[in-house]
């Protein structure tokens, strides 16, 4: 079994592997640092007011009152 360990400070879009590993059975495990990924994370408050002219709903009418059986 061969092992390659590479630590990236800024993960590229593609990852280069050694030529001797091409077309071989392999398992790739990525461990992502949660602290660095949180800076790009969107929160619900980021989208607040994103549709300022959203139309009001029309009257929905009278709903029947159902008995609980």
C-alpha positions in Angstrom: 0.0 0.0 0.0 1.3 3.4 -1.0 0.3 6.6 0.9 0.5 10.2 -0.2 -0.3 12.9 2.4 -0.6 16.5 1.3 -1.8 19.4 3.3 -3.3 22.3 1.4 -3.7 25.8 2.9 -5.9 26.7 -0.1 -7.4 23.6 -1.8 -7.2 23.9 -5.6 -10.0 22.9 -8.0 -8.0 19.8 -9.1 -5.6 17.7 -7.1 -2.5 16.3 -8.8 -1.6 12.7 -8.1 1.6 10.8 -8.9 1.8 9.2 -12.3 2.3 5.7 -10.8 -1.1 6.0 -9.1 -3.1 6.7 -12.3 -5.6 4.0 -13.4 -5.2 2.2 -10.0 -7.9 1.4 -7.4 -7.7 4.1 -4.8 -9.5 5.7 -1.9 -9.3 9.5 -1.4 -10.3 11.0 2.0 -10.6 14.8 2.3 -10.6 16.3 5.8 -11.9 19.9 5.6 -11.1 22.3 8.4 -14.5 23.6 9.6 -13.0 26.8 10.9 -11.7 27.9 7.5 -14.9 26.9 5.7 -17.2 28.9 7.9 -16.0 32.2 6.5 -17.7 31.5 3.2 -20.8 30.0 4.8 -24.1 31.8 4.1 -26.5 32.5 6.9 -30.3 33.1 6.7 -29.7 36.7 7.7 -27.6 37.2 4.6 -30.7 36.7 2.5 -33.0 38.9 4.5 -34.6 41.5 2.3 -33.4 39.8 -0.9 -36.9 40.1 -2.4 -38.0 43.5 -1.3 -41.0 43.7 -3.7 -42.4 40.3 -3.0 -46.2 40.6 -3.5 -48.7 40.3 -0.6 -50.9 37.3 -0.5 -54.6 37.6 -1.4 -57.3 36.9 1.1 -57.4 33.1 1.7 -61.1 33.0 2.6 -62.9 31.3 5.5 -61.7 27.9 6.4 -64.1 25.2 7.8 -63.7 24.2 11.5 -63.2 20.5 11.7 -64.0 18.4 14.7 -61.3 16.2 16.2 -62.5 12.6 16.2 
